[in-house]
Amino acid sequence: MNNILNVIFVYLLFIAIFVFIYAFTWGLVRNYFVRFTIYYQAIIGGVYAILAIVAESLIPIFVKDINVNIIVIYLPLIVCWLIGVFISWISIIMYTTFIFIFTFVIAIFFQTSYFYTVSYPIDIITMVLLYVITFSVIIIVKIFKWTQWTNWSLLTLVAFVFNSIMILIQVKDKTWANYLLDELVVLIWIGMSYLAYLLGAGIELIYNHALKLQNIIEYDRSKYLREALAHEAIYDYIHRNKIRQGLYLTFAINNINALDRFLTSNLKNKIIDLISQQIFKAWEGQDVIFFKASLNHFGIFVPIPYYQKINIAKLLQDNQLKTRHEDDLLKKFEKIIQGVETTYKYQNYNIIVKLQGYASFYGLQSNNLDKLKDYNLFAAENRLNLEYNNQVIVIDPASIMALNRQKRSILTLNENVSLQKILSLFSSVVDVNNQFNVLGHYATNLINGNEVDSFLDQNIENVTDTIHEEVLLRYNAALNIKNFRKFKEYLNYQLFLTYSASFLASKSFNLKKFVAKLIELKINTANLILTFDLKEIGFDTHRFEKNLASLKELGIKIAVKNLGALETDISSLGYYQPDYAIIAPTLVTKMFLQQNLQTLIAELVELTEKLQITLIAPHVNSYLTYKRIKELGINYMFGTLFGVYEEPQGEILTEVKFALFKNEMKGLKNEIKK
C-alpha cells in the first residue's frame, strides 16, 4: 500500500512541476512568441526533455523502491503527451530526440546510480512502441483536425490497451498478484495523465478567456474583436492551425459621409451596429475570426484549405458581374451581403445604407495583414466600388498602386505649385444679341500669379518645373466645379470646364466614378460643357470617342478651344463633335495687327455655321475688339470687358452694359446720318 501511495505522490509532484513550467513557458505567455513561434517550440521541446531527465535522477533520492518503468517510461510520456496536445509537433520531435539520446546512449555509457535506464528487451520495445503510438495518434488527429480532448483520449486508450497486452505477454513469468499490481500501475498512470490533461486544458481556458478580455468589446450584447488587437489574434490563429492562405474581407459603409450629414451620431452608430450584427450572426459558430474595426467598417478572416486553388485573375474579372457564378469562391459572401437588411425607417424618412465588401487574400497577395487591410480600406476610401458592379470586390494591387502614383504626382506637384493658393477665375460668356445675357461661365485658374488657361499655350516652366500638366488640369477642374457651386444660382448657368483629352482616352478614366462625383457635387450634367484643347494630341482617339459618346448620352456638352491656332488640325473636329468652339486667343488679340487673322476668323465663322457649332471669342478685353468680333459674325464672347471674377456672376455690370448699349446707339445714329 505504501508503494502505491509513493507512486501517486511521485505522479502528483511530477505533474504539478511540469504543468507549472508549461503554464509560464507556453500556456499563458505564447502570444509573446508569435514572431518566432517555430524556433521557440523547438527550444521548449529540448528544455522539457532536459528537465524530465533531471527529474528522473532526483526522484530516487526522495522515493525509494519505485518501479523503473514509471521513472523512465511513464512519467516522460505524460510530458510528451502534454507537449503534443497543447504545444506542437516540433516540440514533441525535439523532446523525443533528447529523451532517446539520453536513455539509450548517455545513460548506458555513464551507468551511474543517478540515471535509470531500461535494460530488458521487453521494456525497450514497450518504450519505443509507446512513442511510435504517440506520434501516430497525434499525426492522425492533426490530419482530421480533432479536438484536444479526442487527442488525449485516443492516446490514453491506445496506450492502456497496448500496455495491457504487453503485461499479459509476461504473465507466465509472474504471479497473478504481480500481474494485477502491474495493471494497477498502468491504471494509475492513465488516471494521472488525465489530471495532467485537466490542468493543461484549464490553462488553455484561462489563456483564451484572458485573450478575449483583452480583445473583446461589447456592442449591444454582441461581442467582436477590436481591430487594434485583431491582427495579433489572426496571426496566432494562423500559426496554431498552420494556415497557408485565407480571405481577409472588409465590409464598408460606402455612404457613411451622407449618414454623417443627415443623422445624429447615436442613430448612425445604432444602424451600423445592426448591420454588423447581421454579418456576425451569419458567420457565428463557423471557423472564422470576426472583428469590428471601427464604426465605419468591420471584417472577417476566413481560412482557405491549402489544396484549394484560387484563380485571382478570374475573380478580378468577375468583379464586373452583377452576380457572381455559383462556383465562385466569393458567392457565399455576396449572398450574405445581399441578405443583410440595409433599409431602415426613422420617423418619415427611409435610411438606405450601402454595404460593400472588399476582399484580399492572405498568402497570395501578401502575408502582411496590415497591408491587406490597407488595400481594402484604400479601395473603400477611393470608391473603387464605382468601377465594378459586384457587391464583393477582389482587390487588385496594381490598380491601387496606380492610384498611389496619382497621389504621389499631386504631392510632387504641390512641391512646385502651392495647390492651396490656386484660385478659380470665371469669365462671363455673354450673348451680345440677347441684351448681353450671361450664357455661362468659362473657368480658368490663377497659379503663382499667372492666369493659366491652357498649358499648351505657354512655357510650362513658368508655372511648374515638372511634367504634371494632366494631373494639374484635372485638379483645377475639380477645384473650379467646387468653387462654381458657391454661386447661388449655379444650376441656371452653364460651366465651360477645361478637361484632359488624354485622361479621357486612358484606361484610368472611369465613367461611373466621374458621374458619381458630379452627382455628389450636385452638378446638372445638362449645364456642364467639357472643354478640350485642340493642341492636345497623341492619345487613343478610338477610346476617346467611345468615352465621349457615353458623356454625351448623359447630357454633357462638348466644346473645343484654340480653334484656328497654328498647331491644331481642323480635321480633329471629326472625333470631338463639339457643340461649342472657342477660337484661339491669338486670333483675337492680334487681329488688328495682322489683317489676315480677321479673314481667318470670318472663315471659321462660316465653317462652324455649316457644322452647326456655336462659335465663341475669348479675350474680348476692349470695346473695339468686341465691335470687330461682332461684325465678323460672332455673337458669343468673353473677356475682361464683360468681367472676370473669383465667384461667378449672374449678369455683367450695369455700367458695362449701359456703356455698350450707348456705343451701339451712337454707332446706329452715325449709320443713319450716312
C-alpha positions in Angstrom: 0.0 0.0 0.0 2.8 2.4 0.9 4.4 1.7 -2.5 1.2 2.7 -4.3 0.9 5.9 -2.3 4.6 6.6 -3.2 3.8 6.1 -6.9 0.8 8.5 -6.6 2.9 11.1 -4.8 5.6 10.9 -7.5 3.0 11.4 -10.2 1.3 14.3 -8.4 4.7 16.0 -7.8 5.9 15.4 -11.3 2.7 16.7 -12.9 2.5 19.7 -10.7 6.0 20.8 -11.5 5.7 20.3 -15.3 2.3 21.9 -15.5 3.6 24.9 -13.6 6.6 25.1 -16.0 4.2 24.7 -19.0 2.0 27.5 -17.8 4.7 30.1 -17.7 6.8 28.9 -20.6 3.9 28.4 -23.1 0.4 28.1 -21.8 -0.2 31.7 -20.6 2.6 33.5 -22.5 2.6 32.1 -26.0 1.3 35.3 -27.5 4.7 36.9 -26.8 6.5 34.5 -29.1 4.3 34.8 -32.2 7.0 36.2 -34.4 9.4 33.2 -33.8 7.0 30.5 -32.7 8.6 27.6 -34.5 12.1 28.3 -33.0 10.6 28.8 -29.6 8.6 25.5 -29.8 11.8 23.6 -30.8 13.7 25.1 -27.8 10.8 24.2 -25.4 10.9 20.6 -26.6 14.7 20.3 -25.8 14.3 22.1 -22.4 11.4 20.0 -21.3 13.4 16.8 -22.1 16.4 18.1 -20.1 14.1 18.9 -17.1 12.4 15.5 -17.4 15.9 13.8 -17.3 16.8 15.9 -14.2 13.5 14.9 -12.5 14.3 11.2 -13.3 17.6 11.5 -11.4 16.0 13.3 -8.4 13.0 11.0 -7.8 15.0 8.1 -6.3 16.5 10.4 -3.8 13.1 11.2 -2.3 11.2 8.0 -3.1 12.8 4.5 -2.6 11.9 1.2 -4.3 9.9 2.7 -7.2 9.3 0.9 -10.5 11.9 1.9 -13.1 9.4 1.9 -15.9 7.4 4.6 -14.0 10.5 6.9 -14.0 11.9 6.1 -17.4 8.8 5.5 -19.5 5.5 6.6 -17.9 6.4 10.0 -16.4 8.3 11.3 -19.5 5.4 10.1 -21.7 2.9 12.3 -19.8 5.2 15.3 -20.6 5.4 14.1 -24.2 1.6 14.0 -24.5 1.3 17.4 -22.8 3.6 18.8 -25.5 2.0 17.0 -28.4 -1.6 18.0 -27.5 -1.0 21.6 -26.2 2.1 22.8 -28.0 3.2 21.4 -31.4 4.7 18.5 -33.3 8.0 20.4 -33.5 8.3 20.4 -29.7 7.5 16.7 -29.5 10.1 15.8 -32.1 12.8 17.7 -30.1 11.6 16.2 -26.8 11.6 12.6 -28.1 15.0 13.0 -29.7 16.6 14.2 -26.4 14.9 11.5 -24.4 16.0 8.7 -26.7 19.6 10.0 -26.9 19.8 10.2 -23.1 18.1 6.8 -22.4 19.8 4.7 -25.0 23.2 6.5 -25.3 24.2 8.7 -22.4 22.7 6.8 -19.5 24.1 3.5 -20.8 27.5 5.0 -21.4 27.9 6.5 -18.0 25.9 3.9 -16.0 25.8 5.8 -12.7 23.4 5.4 -9.9 21.9 8.8 -10.7 20.5 7.8 -14.1 18.0 5.0 -14.6 17.6 3.2 -18.0 15.6 0.3 -19.4 17.7 -2.9 -19.7 15.1 -5.6 -20.5 14.3 -6.1 -24.2 10.6 -6.1 -23.5 10.8 -2.8 -21.7 12.8 -1.3 -24.6 10.2 -2.5 -27.1 7.4 -1.1 -24.9 9.1 2.3 -24.6 9.8 2.6 -28.3 6.4 1.4 -29.4 4.6 3.8 -26.9 6.4 6.8 -28.5 5.6 5.4 -32.0 1.9 5.2 -31.0 2.1 8.7 -29.6 3.4 10.1 -32.9 0.9 8.1 -34.9 -2.1 9.3 -32.9 -1.0 12.9 -33.0 -0.5 12.8 -36.8 -4.0 11.3 -37.3 -5.6 13.9 -35.0 -3.8 16.7 -36.9 -5.0 15.3 -40.3 -8.6 15.1 -39.2 -8.4 18.2 -37.0 -9.9 16.6 -34.0 -10.2 18.3 -30.6 -7.5 18.2 -27.9 -9.9 16.0 -25.7 -10.2 13.5 -28.5 -6.4 13.5 -29.0 -5.7 12.8 -25.3 -8.4 10.2 -25.1 -7.0 8.3 -28.1 -3.5 8.5 -26.6 -4.6 7.1 -23.3 -6.9 4.4 -24.7 -4.3 3.1 -27.2 -1.6 3.3 -24.6 -3.7 1.4 -22.0 -4.6 -1.4 -24.4 -1.0 -1.7 -25.6 0.4 -1.9 -22.1 -2.2 -4.4 -21.0 -1.2 -6.6 -23.9 2.5 -6.3 -23.1 1.8 -7.2 -19.4 -0.3 -10.1 -20.5 2.5 -11.4 -22.6 4.7 -11.5 -19.5 2.1 -13.2 -17.2 3.8 -16.6 -17.5 6.9 -15.2 -15.7 4.9 -13.5 -12.9 2.3 -14.4 -10.3 -1.3 -13.1 -10.7 -0.6 -10.7 -7.8 2.3 -9.2 -9.7 0.2 -9.1 -12.9 -2.6 -7.2 -11.1 -0.1 -4.9 -9.5 1.5 -4.0 -12.9 -2.0 -3.4 -14.3 -2.8 -1.1 -11.3 0.4 0.8 -12.1 -0.8 1.3 -15.7 -4.3 2.4 -14.5 -2.7 4.9 -12.1 -0.5 6.2 -14.9 -3.6 6.7 -17.2 -5.6 8.3 -14.4 -2.8 10.7 -13.5 -2.4 11.6 -17.2 -6.0 12.8 -17.2 -5.1 15.0 -14.2 -2.3 16.5 -16.4 -4.8 17.0 -19.2 -7.3 18.7 -17.0 -4.7 21.1 -15.7 -3.4 21.8 -19.2 -7.0 22.3 -20.5 -7.6 24.7 -17.6 -4.6 26.7 -18.5 -5.8 26.8 -22.1 -9.2 28.1 -21.0 -7.6 30.8 -18.8 -5.4 31.9 -21.8 -8.3 32.1 -24.2 -10.5 33.9 -21.7 -7.7 36.4 -20.9 -7.2 37.0 -24.7 -10.9 37.6 -25.1 -11.0 40.0 -22.2 -8.1 41.9 -23.8 -9.5 41.9 -27.3 -13.3 41.9 -27.0 -15.5 45.0 -26.8 -19.3 44.8 -26.5 -21.8 46.3 -28.9 -25.4 45.6 -28.0 -24.7 42.3 -26.3 -22.7 41.1 -29.4 -19.0 40.5 -29.0 -16.4 41.3 -31.6 -12.6 41.5 -31.7 -11.2 45.0 -31.6 -9.2 45.9 -34.7 -6.3 47.1 -32.5 -5.5 43.5 -31.5 -7.4 41.6 -34.2 -4.3 41.1 -36.4 -2.4 39.6 -33.4 -5.3 37.2 -32.8 -5.4 36.3 -36.5 -1.6 35.7 -36.6 -1.9 33.5 -33.6 -4.8 31.6 -35.3 -2.8 31.2 -38.5 0.3 29.8 -36.7 -1.7 27.5 -34.4 -3.6 26.0 -37.3 -0.7 26.2 -39.9 -2.9 28.1 -42.3 -1.3 28.9 -45.7 -3.9 31.0 -47.3 -7.1 32.8 -46.2 -9.6 35.5 -47.2 -9.3 38.9 -45.5 -12.7 40.6 -46.1 -13.6 44.1 -45.1 -17.2 45.3 -45.0 -17.5 49.0 -45.5 -20.4 51.5 -45.5 -20.0 53.4 -48.8 -22.3 56.3 -48.0 -21.0 56.9 -44.5 -20.4 60.6 -45.2 -24.0 61.1 -46.3 -25.1 59.5 -43.0 -22.9 61.8 -41.1 -24.6 64.8 -42.7 -28.2 63.7 -42.0 -28.2 61.6 -38.9 -27.1 62.1 -35.3 -24.0 60.1 -34.3 -26.0 57.9 -31.9 -28.6 56.9 -34.6 -25.9 56.3 -37.2 -23.9 54.1 -34.8 -27.0 52.2 -34.0 -27.7 51.4 -37.6 -24.1 50.3 -38.3 -24.3 48.1 -35.2 -27.4 46.4 -36.5 -25.7 45.8 -39.8 -22.5 44.4 -38.3 -24.6 42.1 -36.0 -26.3 40.6 -39.1 -22.9 39.8 -40.6 -21.6 38.4 -37.3 -24.6 36.1 -36.9 -24.3 34.8 -40.4 -20.8 33.5 -39.5 -21.4 32.7 -35.9 -20.0 29.3 -34.9 -18.0 28.9 -38.1 -14.3 28.6 -38.5 -13.7 32.3 -39.0 -12.4 35.4 -37.0 -14.8 38.3 -36.9 -13.6 41.8 -35.9 -15.2 45.2 -35.7 -12.6 47.6 -36.8 -14.4 50.9 -36.3 -17.8 52.4 -36.6 -17.4 52.6 -40.3 -16.1 49.1 -41.3 -15.8 45.6 -39.9 -14.4 42.4 -41.3 -13.7 38.7 -41.1 -10.8 36.4 -41.7 -11.7 33.1 -43.4 -9.1 30.3 -43.7 -8.9 28.6 -47.1 -7.7 25.0 -47.4 -4.1 24.8 -48.8 -5.2 22.4 -51.6 -7.9 24.8 -52.9 -6.6 26.7 -55.9 -7.6 30.3 -56.2 -7.7 32.0 -59.6 -7.3 35.7 -58.7 -7.4 36.8 -62.4 -10.8 35.1 -62.8 -12.1 36.7 -59.5 -10.9 40.1 -60.7 -12.7 39.6 -64.0 -15.9 38.7 -62.2 -15.8 42.0 -60.3 -17.6 43.3 -63.4 -20.6 40.9 -62.9 -23.7 42.0 -61.0 -23.9 38.5 -59.6 -21.0 36.0 -59.3 -21.2 32.5 -60.6 -22.4 29.7 -58.2 -18.9 28.1 -58.1 -17.3 31.4 -57.4 -15.3 31.5 -54.1 -17.0 34.8 -53.1 -20.5 33.8 -54.0 -21.3 32.9 -50.4 -20.2 36.4 -49.2 -22.2 38.0 -52.0 -25.3 36.2 -50.8 -24.7 37.2 -47.2 -24.4 40.9 -48.1 -27.5 40.7 -50.3 -29.4 39.2 -47.3 -28.4 42.0 -44.9 -31.2 44.4 -44.1 -29.9 47.9 -45.1 -33.1 49.9 -45.2 -34.4 51.5 -42.0 -37.3 53.8 -41.2 -36.8 56.8 -38.9 -39.9 59.0 -38.4 -41.0 59.7 -42.0 -37.6 59.0 -43.6 -36.2 55.9 -45.3 -32.5 55.5 -44.5 -30.7 53.3 -47.0 -27.2 52.1 -46.2 -24.9 50.9 -49.0 -22.9 47.9 -47.8 -19.9 46.8 -49.8 -17.3 44.0 -49.4 -13.6 44.3 -50.2 -11.6 41.1 -50.4 -7.9 40.4 -50.4 -6.0 37.1 -50.0 -3.6 36.2 -47.3 -0.8 34.1 -48.6 -1.3 35.1 -52.2 -1.4 38.9 -52.4 0.5 39.4 -49.1 1.4 37.7 -45.8 1.1 41.0 -44.1 -2.3 41.6 -42.6 -1.7 45.3 -42.2 -1.0 45.6 -45.9 -4.2 43.6 -46.8 -6.2 45.9 -44.5 -4.6 49.0 -46.2 -5.6 47.5 -49.6 -9.2 47.1 -48.6 -9.6 50.4 -46.9 -7.8 52.2 -49.7 -10.3 50.7 -52.2 -13.2 51.8 -50.0 -11.9 55.3 -49.4 -11.2 55.8 -53.1 -14.6 54.4 -54.1 -13.3 51.6 -56.3 -16.7 50.0 -56.0 -17.8 52.5 -58.6 -15.6 50.8 -61.2 -17.3 47.4 -60.7 -20.8 46.1 -60.5 -20.5 43.4 -57.8 -21.0 43.9 -54.1 -17.9 41.9 -53.2 -14.8 43.3 -54.9 -11.5 41.5 -55.1 -8.7 43.9 -54.6 -6.3 44.5 -57.5 -2.9 45.7 -56.0 -1.9 47.0 -59.5 -4.9 49.5 -59.6 -4.1 50.6 -56.0 -0.5 51.2 -57.0 -1.7 53.3 -59.9 -3.9 55.4 -57.6 -1.0 55.8 -55.2 1.1 57.1 -58.1 -1.5 59.7 -58.9 -1.4 60.8 -55.2 2.4 61.0 -55.3 2.1 63.0 -58.5 -0.1 65.5 -56.7 2.4 65.6 -53.8 5.2 66.2 -56.2 3.2 68.8 -58.0 2.5 70.5 -54.7 6.2 70.9 -54.1 6.4 73.2 -57.1 2.9 74.7 -57.1 1.2 75.6 -53.9 -2.2 73.9 -54.7 -3.9 75.7 -51.8 -3.1 79.0 -53.3 -4.6 78.2 -56.8 -7.6 80.5 -57.5 -10.5 79.9 -59.8 -11.4 82.6 -62.2 -14.8 82.8 -64.0 -15.3 84.7 -67.2 -18.9 85.5 -68.1 -19.8 84.2 -71.6 -22.4 86.6 -72.9 -24.8 86.6 -75.8 -24.4 90.0 -77.4 -27.5 89.6 -79.5 -29.7 88.9 -76.5 -29.2 92.0 -74.3 -25.8 90.7 -73.1 -27.4 87.9 -71.1 -24.9 85.5 -69.5 -25.0 82.1 -71.2 -22.5 80.5 -68.8 -19.1 80.9 -67.3 -15.7 79.9 -68.7 -13.3 78.7 -65.9 -9.6 79.4 -65.8 -7.1 79.4 -62.9 -4.6 81.8 -61.3 -1.4 79.9 -60.4 1.6 81.6 -58.9 0.3 85.0 -60.2 -0.2 83.7 -63.7 -3.6 83.2 -65.3 -3.4 79.7 -66.8 -6.0 78.7 -69.4 -4.1 76.2 -71.5 -0.7 74.6 -70.6 -0.1 74.2 -74.3 -0.3 78.0 -74.9 2.8 78.9 -73.0 6.0 77.8 -71.4 5.0 75.4 -68.7 8.2 76.1 -66.7 6.6 79.5 -65.8 4.1 77.5 -63.7 5.9 74.3 -62.7 9.2 72.6 -63.2 7.6 69.1 -63.5 5.6 67.5 -66.3 2.4 67.0 -64.4 0.1 69.1 -66.7 -2.6 66.4 -66.8 -2.8 66.0 -63.1 -2.9 69.8 -62.5 -5.5 70.2 -65.2 -7.8 67.6 -63.5 -7.1 69.2 -60.1 -8.1 72.6 -61.5 -11.2 71.1 -63.0 -12.3 69.7 -59.6 -11.4 73.0 -57.9 -13.4 75.0 -60.4 -16.5 72.8 -60.0 -16.4 73.2 -56.2 -16.0 76.9 -56.4 -18.7 77.2 -59.1 -21.1 75.6 -56.6 -20.6 78.6 -54.3 -22.7 80.6 -56.8 -26.3 80.5 -55.5 -27.8 80.3 -59.0 -25.2 78.0 -60.4 -27.8 75.5 -61.5 -29.2 78.0 -64.0 -25.9 78.6 -65.8 -23.6 76.6 -68.0 -19.9 75.9 -67.0 -17.1 75.6 -69.5 -14.7 73.3 -67.8 -11.3 72.6 -69.3 -10.5 68.8 -69.2 -7.8 66.5 -70.3 -8.4 64.6 -73.5 -5.5 62.3 -72.7 -7.1 61.2 -69.4 -10.5 60.7 -71.0 -8.8 58.4 -73.6 -6.9 56.5 -71.0 -7.7 53.2 -69.2 -7.7 55.1 -65.9 -10.9 57.1 -66.8 -14.0 55.6 -65.2 -17.4 56.9 -66.2 -19.2 55.7 -63.1 -16.8 57.5 -60.8 -16.9 60.6 -62.9 -20.7 60.7 -62.9 -20.8 59.8 -59.1 -18.6 62.8 -58.4 -20.9 65.1 -60.4 -23.9 63.8 -58.5 -22.1 64.3 -55.2 -21.3 67.9 -56.2 -24.9 68.4 -57.4 -23.9 69.4 -60.8 -26.5 69.3 -63.5 -24.9 67.4 -66.4 -27.0 69.4 -68.9 -25.2 72.6 -67.8 -21.7 71.1 -67.9 -19.6 71.8 -71.0 -16.3 69.9 -71.1 -13.7 71.9 -73.0 -10.8 70.2 -74.7 -7.7 71.8 -76.2 -7.2 71.1 -79.9 -3.5 71.4 -79.3 -3.5 68.2 -77.2 -2.5 65.3 -79.4 -1.1 61.8 -79.0 -4.0 60.0 -77.3 -6.1 57.0 -78.2 -8.8 58.6 -80.4 -10.9 55.4 -80.6 -11.2 55.1 -76.8 -11.7 58.9 -76.6 -14.6 58.8 -79.0 -16.2 55.9 -77.0 -15.9 57.6 -73.7 -17.0 61.0 -75.2 -20.2 59.3 -76.6 -21.0 58.0 -73.1 -20.7 61.5 -71.7 -22.9 63.0 -74.3 -25.6 60.4 -73.5 -25.7 61.9 -70.0 -26.4 65.3 -71.5 -22.9 66.7 -71.1 -22.0 69.1 -73.9 -18.6 69.4 -75.6 -16.5 72.4 -76.5 -13.1 72.8 -78.1 -10.7 75.7 -77.8 -7.8 77.1 -79.7 -9.7 76.7 -82.9 -7.6 78.2 -85.7 -4.3 78.0 -83.9 -1.2 77.1 -85.9 -0.5 73.9 -84.0 -4.1 72.5 -84.5 -5.7 70.3 -87.1 -9.1 71.3 -88.2 -10.0 67.7 -89.1 -9.9 66.8 -85.4 -13.3 68.3 -85.0 -14.5 65.0 -86.5 -13.9 62.9 -83.3 -14.7 65.8 -80.9 -18.1 66.5 -82.5 -18.3 69.7 -80.3 -21.3 71.8 -79.5 -19.1 74.9 -79.0 -15.8 76.1 -80.4 -13.6 78.8 -78.8 -11.2 80.4 -81.3 -7.6 80.7 -80.5 -6.9 83.8 -78.2 -4.1 85.0 -80.5 -6.5 85.4 -83.4 -8.4 87.9 -81.3 -5.6 89.7 -79.6 -3.5 90.1 -82.9 -6.3 90.6 -85.4 -5.7 94.4 -85.6 -2.0 93.8 -86.2 -2.5 91.1 -88.9 -5.4 91.6 -91.2 -5.3 88.0 -92.4 -6.4 86.9 -89.0 -9.7 88.7 -89.5 -10.1 86.8 -92.7 -9.3 83.5 -90.9 -11.9 84.4 -88.2 -14.5 85.0 -90.9 -13.7 81.6 -92.4 -14.1 79.9 -89.1 -17.5 81.6 -88.6 -18.6 80.2 -92.0 -17.2 76.7 -91.1 -18.9 76.5 -87.7 -22.2 77.6 -89.1 -22.1 74.8 -91.6 -21.2 72.3 -88.8 -23.8 73.8 -86.5 -21.2 74.6 -83.9 -21.6 77.7 -81.7 -18.5 79.9 -82.1 -17.2 81.8 -79.1 -14.5 84.5 -79.0 -12.2 84.8 -75.9 -10.0 87.7 -74.7 -12.6 90.3 -75.7 -11.0 93.0 -73.5 -12.0 96.2 -75.2 -14.9 97.8 -77.0 -13.0 97.9 -80.3 -12.3 94.2 -80.1 -16.0 93.5 -79.2 -17.2 95.6 -82.0 -15.0 94.0 -84.7 -15.7 90.4 -83.4 -19.4 91.1 -83.6 -19.0 92.5 -87.1 -17.3 89.3 -88.1 -20.4 87.3 -87.1 -19.5 86.0 -83.6 -22.3 86.5 -81.1 -20.9 84.8 -78.1 -17.7 86.1 -76.3 -16.0 86.6 -73.0 -13.1 88.6 -71.6 -12.2 91.3 -69.2 -14.7 93.7 -70.9 -17.6 91.6 -69.5 -15.9 90.7 -66.2 -13.6 88.1 -64.8 -14.4 87.1 -61.2 -13.4 84.7 -58.4 -17.1 84.0 -57.9 -19.4 83.6 -60.9 -21.8 86.5 -61.6 -25.4 86.2 -62.9 -25.1 89.2 -65.1 -22.4 91.7 -66.3 -22.0 95.0 -64.6 -24.8 97.5 -65.3 -22.2 100.2 -66.1 -20.6 98.0 -68.7 -23.9 97.0 -70.2 -25.0 100.7 -70.3 -21.7 101.7 -72.0 -22.1 99.0 -74.6 -25.7 100.0 -75.3 -24.7 103.6 -75.5 -22.0 102.9 -78.0 -24.3 100.7 -80.0 -26.9 103.5 -80.2 -24.2 106.0 -81.1 -22.9 103.8 -83.9 -26.5 103.3 -85.1 -27.1 107.1 -85.3 -23.9 107.5 -87.3 -25.0 104.9 -89.7 -28.4 106.7 -90.1 -26.7 110.0 -90.8 -24.6 108.4 -93.5 
